[in-house]
């Protein structure tokens, strides 16, 4: 299987002027988030709406993943779905990202830019899509199988989803966020998978990335206590080989150093008094 090469990126898609933009659009970087990681009931309801819409968008794009489709076409589908529902695609213009979702194929760990790349039979494709509506973001991703996928890759995808669900089950108020990464890494180690360290889960809501960091590996330094009312993402990236990575010259596309495949799943969750509620369910 030959390594992926960059395709041609089409012109940036437009968003109707009636749809409110996040503050970072047209600026080099977002403003620093200074609010609380613990959300009030009204903010939680708005995030719930954005998260459900992001989950629906992910489902709609996922249905079109099959051999022969381009990642740019998948971007168009996600872009139009969000705009049709009055939402802004959060990635569009975030720190200069040129597209409305991330499409990461095979050895791409994350942040793949949709382009003229044609999805081939046997590929795995991660779609990461975020909706901005009601002044808040809802963020999720999933890895899809295109055509006839080999057993090793299929198991990687299945187990990465399982790792996410185990991480979510570990969430309890009063625990340190490190419990999430410890559970994910111990599960991934059973299969010899590399667990990506530098790209993490994050606080989400009024800000796309609030500054709260949720590692997916066992990091004893991650001592932030989980509190009821927090909203954040858990989004493990597991690799068939090494956890190490390199970045393409586009400044976004992250690929495994050994070019072996990587899978990822993500939910936005709300911490409850007894555990976690998944907000990104369609």
C-alpha positions in Angstrom: 0.0 0.0 0.0 1.6 3.3 -1.1 1.8 6.2 1.4 -0.7 9.0 1.0 0.4 12.1 -0.8 -1.2 15.6 -0.7 -3.9 16.2 -3.2 -5.2 19.5 -4.6 -7.1 21.7 -2.2 -10.2 23.4 -3.7 -11.1 27.0 -3.0 -12.5 27.7 0.5 -16.3 27.2 0.8 -18.5 30.2 1.8 -20.8 30.4 4.7 -24.1 32.4 4.5 -23.6 35.8 6.1 -26.7 35.2 8.3 -24.8 32.5 10.2 -22.8 33.9 13.2 -19.0 33.2 13.1 -16.7 32.2 16.0 -14.5 35.1 17.1 -11.4 33.6 15.6 -12.5 33.6 12.0 -10.3 36.0 10.0 -7.8 36.2 12.8 -4.5 34.2 13.2 -5.5 32.6 16.5 -8.4 32.5 18.9 -8.7 34.7 21.9 -7.6 33.1 25.2 -10.5 31.4 27.0 -11.0 33.0 30.4 -14.4 31.5 31.4 -15.2 28.5 33.7 -14.7 24.9 32.7 -17.8 24.2 34.8 -20.8 25.2 32.7 -24.2 26.5 33.9 -27.4 24.8 32.9 -28.2 27.3 30.2 -24.8 26.9 28.5 -25.0 23.1 28.8 -28.3 23.2 26.9 -26.7 25.2 24.1 -23.7 22.9 23.9 -26.1 19.9 23.8 -27.8 21.4 20.7 -24.4 22.1 19.0 -23.2 18.6 19.9 -26.3 16.8 18.6 -26.0 18.7 15.3 -22.3 17.8 15.0 -23.2 14.2 15.6 -25.8 14.3 12.9 -23.3 15.9 10.5 -20.8 13.2 11.2 -23.5 10.5 10.5 -24.4 12.2 7.2 -20.8 12.4 6.0 -20.1 8.9 7.2 -22.8 7.5 4.9 -21.0 8.8 1.9 -17.6 7.2 2.7 -17.0 4.6 0.0 -14.4 3.8 -2.6 -14.3 6.5 -5.3 -15.4 9.5 -3.2 -12.9 12.4 -2.7 -12.2 13.8 0.7 -13.2 17.2 -0.8 -16.6 15.9 -1.6 -17.0 14.7 2.0 -16.1 18.2 3.1 -18.8 19.7 0.8 -21.4 17.3 2.3 -20.5 18.2 5.9 -20.2 22.0 5.1 -23.6 22.1 3.4 -25.3 20.1 6.2 -24.1 22.4 8.9 -24.9 25.6 7.0 -28.4 24.3 6.1 -29.0 23.9 9.9 -27.7 27.4 10.7 -24.4 26.3 12.1 -20.8 27.4 11.3 -18.3 24.6 10.6 -15.8 25.4 13.5 -12.7 24.2 11.7 -13.2 26.6 8.8 -10.7 29.5 9.4 -9.5 28.1 12.8 -5.9 29.2 12.9 -6.1 29.3 9.1 -7.4 25.8 8.5 -9.0 26.0 5.0 -11.8 23.4 5.2 -15.0 22.6 7.1 -13.9 19.3 8.6 -10.8 17.1 9.0 -10.5 14.0 6.8 -7.7 11.7 7.9 -7.1 8.7 5.7 -5.1 5.6 6.8 -1.7 6.7 8.3 -3.0 10.3 8.9 -3.5 10.6 12.6 -5.4 13.8 12.6 -6.0 17.2 10.9 -6.0 15.9 7.3 -7.1 18.7 4.9 -9.9 17.6 2.5 -8.6 17.7 -1.1 -8.7 15.7 -4.4 -7.6 12.5 -2.6 -9.8 9.6 -3.8 -10.8 7.1 -1.1 -9.7 3.6 -2.2 -11.2 0.2 -1.4 -9.8 -0.9 2.0 -9.1 2.6 3.3 -10.0 3.8 6.8 -11.2 7.4 7.0 -11.5 9.6 10.1 -13.9 12.5 9.9 -13.7 15.2 12.6 -16.5 17.7 12.4 -17.5 20.5 14.8 -20.7 22.6 14.8 -20.7 26.2 16.1 -24.3 27.4 16.9 -25.8 29.4 19.8 -22.3 30.8 20.5 -20.9 27.4 21.5 -19.1 24.4 19.8 -20.0 20.7 19.8 -17.1 18.4 18.6 -16.9 14.8 17.5 -15.2 12.4 15.2 -15.3 8.8 14.0 -13.3 6.4 11.8 -15.2 4.8 8.9 -14.3 1.7 6.8 -14.3 2.1 3.0 -15.1 -1.1 1.1 -13.3 -4.3 2.0 -11.0 -3.4 4.9 -8.3 -5.9 6.2 -8.8 -7.5 9.6 -5.9 -5.7 11.3 -7.3 -2.3 10.4 -10.9 -3.3 11.2 -9.8 -4.4 14.7 -7.8 -1.2 15.2 -11.0 0.8 14.4 -13.2 -1.3 16.7 -10.7 -1.2 19.6 -10.2 2.5 19.3 -13.9 3.0 19.7 -13.8 0.7 22.7 -10.9 2.7 24.2 -13.0 5.9 23.9 -16.0 4.2 25.6 -13.7 2.9 28.4 -12.2 6.4 28.9 -15.7 7.9 29.2 -16.7 5.2 31.7 -13.8 6.2 33.9 -15.0 9.8 34.3 -16.2 10.7 37.8 -16.2 13.9 39.7 -13.3 14.0 42.2 -11.0 11.9 40.0 -8.0 13.4 38.3 -8.3 13.7 34.4 -5.3 11.2 34.3 -7.6 8.4 35.0 -9.0 8.7 31.5 -5.6 8.3 29.8 -4.5 5.5 32.2 -7.6 3.5 31.2 -7.2 4.1 27.5 -3.4 3.4 27.4 -3.7 0.2 29.5 -6.4 -1.1 27.1 -4.4 -0.1 24.0 -1.2 -1.8 25.3 -2.9 -5.2 25.3 -2.7 -5.0 21.5 0.6 -3.3 21.1 -0.9 -0.1 19.8 0.9 3.2 19.9 -1.1 5.9 21.9 -0.6 9.4 20.4 0.5 11.8 23.2 0.8 15.3 21.7 -2.8 15.6 20.5 -5.4 15.5 23.3 -8.9 15.9 24.3 -9.9 19.4 25.4 -12.4 21.6 27.1 -15.1 22.7 24.7 -18.2 25.0 24.7 -17.9 28.8 24.4 -14.4 28.1 23.1 -13.4 25.5 20.5 -10.4 24.5 22.7 -10.6 26.0 26.2 -7.2 25.2 27.6 -8.3 22.2 29.6 -6.2 19.2 28.4 -7.3 15.6 28.5 -4.4 13.2 27.6 -5.1 9.7 26.3 -2.0 8.2 27.8 -0.9 7.6 31.4 0.4 11.1 32.4 0.9 11.4 36.2 1.3 15.2 35.7 -2.4 15.5 34.6 -3.8 16.2 38.1 -6.7 18.5 37.2 -9.8 17.3 39.1 -12.9 16.4 37.2 -15.9 18.4 38.4 -19.6 18.0 37.7 -20.7 20.5 35.0 -17.4 20.3 33.1 -17.7 19.7 29.3 -14.8 18.3 27.4 -13.8 15.9 24.6 -12.2 12.5 24.8 -10.7 11.5 21.5 -8.0 8.8 21.6 -5.8 8.2 18.6 -4.4 4.7 18.4 -1.7 3.5 15.9 -0.9 0.0 14.6 2.8 0.9 15.2 4.7 3.7 16.9 3.0 6.6 18.7 5.5 8.9 17.0 4.5 11.2 14.1 5.7 13.7 11.6 3.8 16.6 10.0 3.4 17.5 6.3 4.6 20.8 5.0 1.0 22.1 5.1 1.4 22.6 8.8 -1.6 20.5 9.6 -1.6 16.9 8.4 -0.1 14.6 11.1 1.0 11.1 9.9 2.5 8.2 11.8 6.2 8.1 11.6 6.3 4.5 10.4 3.3 5.2 8.0 1.2 2.4 9.7 -2.5 3.1 10.1 -4.1 5.2 12.8 -7.7 5.4 14.1 -9.6 7.9 16.2 -13.0 8.4 17.8 -14.3 11.4 19.8 -17.3 12.5 21.8 -18.1 15.7 23.7 -19.1 14.7 27.2 -20.8 16.4 30.2 -19.6 15.4 33.6 -22.6 14.5 35.8 -22.8 13.9 39.6 -22.3 10.2 39.0 -20.3 9.9 35.7 -20.5 11.3 32.2 -23.3 12.0 29.7 -22.3 11.8 26.0 -23.6 14.9 24.3 -22.6 14.0 20.7 -25.3 11.5 20.0 -27.4 12.3 16.9 
